[in-house]
Amino acid sequence: MNKVRLGLIGLGFIGKVHLRNCLKLNSAKLVAASDISNKALNLAKNMGIKKTYSDYQQILNDNSIEAVIIALPTHLHTPCAKEAAEAGKHIFLEKPLARNVAEGTEIVSTARKYNTKLMAGYPFRFASTFQALKKKIESGELGEVQIANAIDIGTGPFLHRAESDIPRPVPEWWFKKELTGGGALIDLGCHMINLLRWYFGEVSDIKTYLGYRFNLDFEDHAICQLKFQTGQIATVDVGWFSQNTQIRVDLHGTVGHAYASHKPPSKAKTAIQLMMGRIPDFYKPFLGELSHFVQCVRQDLPPSPSGEDALKDLETISLAYKNQIRLK
């Protein structure tokens, strides 16, 4: 079976992660990349990508490309994903699906209309620790889970500074609510909400407390209280205020307790792994999700998490924003 021919649209921070991971895929070949930055395109060229463009339309117009990875800022998701679907490309789209439910619905509807596969980028679904936690739930090892706590705390947009001792500018779009759809809740909360929905099913109610430590136009931290249709109660705590990343889920059941975390390696270890051409431990789930997407394209299988799944996350987040209390 021939390798799936991929195009990568967007070479920002997460786009570069996908660029490195694509080179590790045995069943796919990254043949083209696009970005408005010449520096980013030169990086792709140096890594062996022969076709590089400043306009992603050239990727969509290439009939030899079967699928695209879209790693653009959130406000560009809807036009790009719709155009990709219309061009007959299968789509791997970074989270969050869109800025709001209306845009997410447009993306899902267009992909369905043109019969293209649509997968959302939720790498924690492919982390072995969180997969093991799901198996414990399904096996009954914990009994009936009553309470769950999910935490995703880190630097947010300030990652561009935290990863290096040299100050780096943060892309301007990060600080415009009309371009992002919101702050830490939509950025990090979608990860944790998606994980918990994977574990327990649909959310019946949600209340939210939003914090504004940095006096931005949107929240830089949030605490959500969720109730699931199956009866579980969960809290989701997310924030951009810490240089020390913590990603963790705790589950408390009638028989036992279990937790899972996903810890970033040290900067030194990450640098060594990159120099050796290896995938840093923290980013292996990102490789896992791309491998799953490629397998689904090759075998004509529905990918998971799907676009519909990511749309439900947006619906939950939309309800959270409506049911908010501002922390003073």
N, C-alpha and C positions, 0 to 999 in steps of 0.2 A: 504494500500500500504506500502511495506517495506521501511525502511529508506535507502537512498543512502549511500553506504559504501565508505568513502574517505580515501585517503592517502595524506599526506603532505610532500612534498620534499623541504627541505630547512628551517632552523630555525634561520635565521638571524633576523634582526630587523623586517622586514615586515612579515617574516614567523611566528614570535611570535605573531604578530597582528592576523594573520589568525588562529593560534593555539587557541587563546582565543575565537575568534569569532566562530570557528567550534563547540565549546562546547555549544554555544547558539542556534545552528540550530536545529529546531524541526523535520525536515524531512531528516536529515542526521546524520551519526555517523562517527567520525574520529577514524579509527581503527589502523592506523599506521603512523609513522613519521620517517623521515631520515635526518641525518646531519652528518658532519664529526667531529663535536664538541661533546665530551662526556658531557660537561656541559649543552649544549642545549638539548641533549637527556634525561638527568636526569630531566630537567625541564618538558619535555613532560611526562615522567613517573610519576612525582609527580602530574601532572594534570590529570592523569588517562589514558594515552595512553599506552596500554599494549605492542604493537609491536613497537619497536624502532630499527632502523638499521643505520649503518654507510654507507651502500651502498644502494642507491635508487633502484637498480635492484631488490632487494628483495620485494619492494613494487610492482614493475611492474610484478613480477612473481607470485604475489598473485592473483589468479583468483577470489577471493571473493571481491576484491576491484574494484569498477565500474569506479571511477573517481579520478583524482589526481589534487592537487593544487601545481603548480611549482613556488617556490619563491627563485630561485637560482640566482647567479650573471649572468649578461646578456650574457657573453660568453658561458655559459652552457645551455642556453635556447634551442638552436637548437638540440644538441644531445639528451638532455633529452626529449624534446617534441616529436621528431621523434620516439624515442624508446617507449614512452608512447602510441603514436598513433598505432604503430606496435603491441603493446601489447593489443590493443583494449580498452584503457582507454580514457574516456572523459577528456578534459584538460581545467583547468583554469590556464592561464599563465600570470604571472606578466608583466607589461609594463617595458620598451619597448618590443615589440614582439621579437626583435633580434637586433644584432649590425648593420645590414644593410639590404637593400632590398633583396639581394640574399638569405641571411639566412632566412629572413621572408618568402620569397616565398617557400623555402624548407619546412618550418613548415606547412604553409597553405596547400601546395600540398599533404604532407604526411597525414595530418588529413583528407583531402578530400578523398584520396585514400583508407584509412581504415575506412571511414564513422564514424569518431569520432567527437564529438562536440568540438569546440575550442573557448574559450572565453578569451578576453584580460582583464587584471585588470586595469580598469579605474574607480576608486571609485567616482570621482566627478560627473559622470553621475547619481549616486544614491544619491547625496546630495539634500535635499529638496529645498534648495535655488536655485541651478542651474536648477533643474527641473521646478521650478516656473517661472524662466526666460524664459525657452523654451515655456511654455504655453502662456506667454505674447507676444512672437513673433508670435506664431501660431494663437492667437486670434485677432491679428491686433491692440492690445492695444497701441503699440508703433508706429503704422503706418508702413512705410517701413524703416527698419533699414539701415542706411547708413554707420555708423562708429561704430566699436567695439574695445574695449581695454581689453586685458586679461593680468593679472599679476600673476606670481607665484614666489615669492621671499622668500628665506629661507636660511638654513644652508648647504643644500646638504649633502655631506658625513660627514660634521662636526657635523651633528645631533647627532652622537654618543658621542660627547663631550658636546654639548649644553644641552642635556637632563639631565645632572648631573653635580654637582659641582666637581666631581671626574674625572680627565682627563682619557679618554679611548682611546685606539688605534683605528684608522680608518682602516678597512680592506684594505689590500694592493691593491687588484684588482681595487678599486675605482680610482686609480691614473695611470692606464695603459690604454692608448687610445685603444690599440689593444684588450683589454678585455671589455671595456665599449661601444665602438663605437663612443664615443664623450663625451662631457661634459654636461653643464647645458642645452644646447639646446635639446639634445636627452632625457636627464633625466627628466627635468621639462617641456620642450617645448611640448613634446608629449601629456601631460595632456591637455594643453591649446589648442593645435591644434585640438585634438580630440573633445574637447567641442565645439569649433567654427565650426568645420565640422558638428557636430551634429546639430548645429543651422542653418547653412547656406548652407551646401552642399560642393561641391568640390572646391579646390583651383586651380586657373588658373595661378597664378604667386606669387613668394615670393622673397623678398630681405632680407638680413641678415647682421647685424653688430655684430661682436663677440669681447668680451672683455677678457683680460687676467690679471686681477688684481693680482692673486697669482702666475703668471709665471709658470703655469702648461703646459703640452703638449697639452692641449685642453682648450676650453673656460670655464670660470667660470661665465660669464653672456652673455646674448644675447638679441638683439632687432630685431624682425622680422616684416616686413611689408608684409601683405598678401592681395591678391586680389582674391575674390571668383567669380565663374562663374556666380553667380546671381547678381553681381555688388557691394556687400559690400566690404569695405576696413577695415582691422583690423590690430592692432599692438599686438604683443605678447612680453612681457618683462619678462625674467626669469633670476634668478641669485642665486648664492650660498653665497653671501657676507654678509647676514644679520642674526643676531640672533633672529630677530623679523619676524615671518612668515606672509606673506600677500598673500592671494589667492583671487582674485577678478576679476569679469568681468563687464564692463560697456558697455551699449548699447545706442546709440543715434539714434532715429528714427524721421520720419517726423512729428509725433504727440507727442511723449513723450520720456523720458529717464528713464532707469531703470538699477539697478545694483544688483549683488549678490556676496556674499563673503562667505568664509568658514574659520572661525577663530578657531585656536586651543585654548582649555581651558588652564587655568593656570596649572602649574605643580602640585600645591597643590590639585586642584580639580580633576585632572586626577588621582593622587595617591589615593585619597579618593575613587573615583569611582572604581578603580581597587581592592582596599582592600575590597570593598563591593560586589565584583563579578559582577559589572556592566560594560557595554561597555562605555568607555569615549565618550563624544559627538563628538569629532573630528573623531573618528573611526567608528561611526555608518554607514557611507556610505560603509565602507569596509565590514561590516556585510550584508548590502543590496545587494552588488554585489554577495557575496557568496550565499545568499538566492535565488537570481535570477538564478544563475548557477545551483543550486541543483534542482530548480523547472523545469528548462529546461531539465535536465537529467531525472527527474521523468516523465515528461509529453511528452518527445520526441519533444521538441520545439527548434528552433534555438536560441542560446543565442545572446545577444547584450550588449556590442559591440563584434563583431565577430573577428575572426582572420583576415578575409579579410579587415575589418574596420581598424584594427591596422596596417595592411600592407600598407594601403593608408596613414596612418600617417607617416610611415617610408619613403614612397615615397616623401611626402611633405618635410620631414626633410632632405632627401638626396638632394633635389633640393635647399633647404635653404643653405646647406653646400657648394654647388656648386656656389651659387650666394652670396658669402660672402664678406664683407669688414672688415678688421681687425681694431678694435679701438686702437688707440695709447694712 
